[in-house]
């Protein structure tokens, strides 16, 4: 049950990132550690945005 909650939160954060930052379409491999089960949505969102930080900035 906790794993599914993390999946839903992570999927929502990734969707938000793709829309907000305009990331290129494709497949993204995301590895999540067990500690993610204790993270809030905001913490997961912050981690996702930090990991994909440069997408959509024009600095590539």
C-alpha positions as protocol buffer text, in pm:
chain_id: "A"
residue {
  index: 1
  type: UNK
  ca { x: 0 y: 0 z: 0 }
}
residue {
  index: 2
  type: UNK
  ca { x: 281 y: 243 z: 87 }
}
residue {
  index: 3
  type: UNK
  ca { x: 459 y: 162 z: -240 }
}
residue {
  index: 4
  type: UNK
  ca { x: 144 y: 246 z: -437 }
}
residue {
  index: 5
  type: UNK
  ca { x: 114 y: 577 z: -253 }
}
residue {
  index: 6
  type: UNK
  ca { x: 472 y: 663 z: -349 }
}
residue {
  index: 7
  type: UNK
  ca { x: 400 y: 564 z: -710 }
}
residue {
  index: 8
  type: UNK
  ca { x: 95 y: 791 z: -726 }
}
residue {
  index: 9
  type: UNK
  ca { x: 280 y: 1082 z: -569 }
}
residue {
  index: 10
  type: UNK
  ca { x: 581 y: 1033 z: -793 }
}
residue {
  index: 11
  type: UNK
  ca { x: 364 y: 1007 z: -1104 }
}
residue {
  index: 12
  type: UNK
  ca { x: 186 y: 1331 z: -1010 }
}
residue {
  index: 13
  type: UNK
  ca { x: 517 y: 1510 z: -948 }
}
residue {
  index: 14
  type: UNK
  ca { x: 660 y: 1388 z: -1280 }
}
residue {
  index: 15
  type: UNK
  ca { x: 346 y: 1495 z: -1467 }
}
residue {
  index: 16
  type: UNK
  ca { x: 372 y: 1838 z: -1307 }
}
residue {
  index: 17
  type: UNK
  ca { x: 739 y: 1859 z: -1404 }
}
residue {
  index: 18
  type: UNK
  ca { x: 677 y: 1757 z: -1765 }
}
residue {
  index: 19
  type: UNK
  ca { x: 399 y: 2013 z: -1806 }
}
residue {
  index: 20
  type: UNK
  ca { x: 566 y: 2298 z: -1615 }
}
residue {
  index: 21
  type: UNK
  ca { x: 918 y: 2257 z: -1751 }
}
residue {
  index: 22
  type: UNK
  ca { x: 832 y: 2131 z: -2096 }
}
residue {
  index: 23
  type: UNK
  ca { x: 1061 y: 1829 z: -2073 }
}
residue {
  index: 24
  type: UNK
  ca { x: 1111 y: 1645 z: -2399 }
}
residue {
  index: 25
  type: UNK
  ca { x: 889 y: 1341 z: -2451 }
}
residue {
  index: 26
  type: UNK
  ca { x: 1042 y: 1003 z: -2388 }
}
residue {
  index: 27
  type: UNK
  ca { x: 1107 y: 739 z: -2128 }
}
residue {
  index: 28
  type: UNK
  ca { x: 1255 y: 838 z: -1792 }
}
residue {
  index: 29
  type: UNK
  ca { x: 1392 y: 583 z: -1550 }
}
residue {
  index: 30
  type: UNK
  ca { x: 1336 y: 690 z: -1191 }
}
residue {
  index: 31
  type: UNK
  ca { x: 1482 y: 493 z: -901 }
}
residue {
  index: 32
  type: UNK
  ca { x: 1317 y: 540 z: -565 }
}
residue {
  index: 33
  type: UNK
  ca { x: 1477 y: 436 z: -239 }
}
residue {
  index: 34
  type: UNK
  ca { x: 1276 y: 285 z: 50 }
}
residue {
  index: 35
  type: UNK
  ca { x: 1301 y: 613 z: 244 }
}
residue {
  index: 36
  type: UNK
  ca { x: 1066 y: 765 z: -15 }
}
residue {
  index: 37
  type: UNK
  ca { x: 775 y: 590 z: 157 }
}
residue {
  index: 38
  type: UNK
  ca { x: 808 y: 841 z: 442 }
}
residue {
  index: 39
  type: UNK
  ca { x: 838 y: 1147 z: 215 }
}
residue {
  index: 40
  type: UNK
  ca { x: 553 y: 1390 z: 169 }
}
residue {
  index: 41
  type: UNK
  ca { x: 434 y: 1491 z: -177 }
}
residue {
  index: 42
  type: UNK
  ca { x: 617 y: 1822 z: -146 }
}
residue {
  index: 43
  type: UNK
  ca { x: 942 y: 1644 z: -57 }
}
residue {
  index: 44
  type: UNK
  ca { x: 908 y: 1407 z: -353 }
}
residue {
  index: 45
  type: UNK
  ca { x: 819 y: 1696 z: -584 }
}
residue {
  index: 46
  type: UNK
  ca { x: 1126 y: 1891 z: -469 }
}
residue {
  index: 47
  type: UNK
  ca { x: 1349 y: 1589 z: -526 }
}
residue {
  index: 48
  type: UNK
  ca { x: 1204 y: 1527 z: -873 }
}
residue {
  index: 49
  type: UNK
  ca { x: 1244 y: 1891 z: -977 }
}
residue {
  index: 50
  type: UNK
  ca { x: 1602 y: 1894 z: -844 }
}
residue {
  index: 51
  type: UNK
  ca { x: 1690 y: 1574 z: -1032 }
}
residue {
  index: 52
  type: UNK
  ca { x: 1551 y: 1709 z: -1358 }
}
residue {
  index: 53
  type: UNK
  ca { x: 1654 y: 2066 z: -1275 }
}
residue {
  index: 54
  type: UNK
  ca { x: 1790 y: 2186 z: -1607 }
}
residue {
  index: 55
  type: UNK
  ca { x: 1504 y: 2073 z: -1835 }
}
residue {
  index: 56
  type: UNK
  ca { x: 1329 y: 2359 z: -2004 }
}
residue {
  index: 57
  type: UNK
  ca { x: 1571 y: 2629 z: -1894 }
}
residue {
  index: 58
  type: UNK
  ca { x: 1739 y: 2682 z: -2231 }
}
residue {
  index: 59
  type: UNK
  ca { x: 2081 y: 2623 z: -2069 }
}
residue {
  index: 60
  type: UNK
  ca { x: 2142 y: 2282 z: -2227 }
}
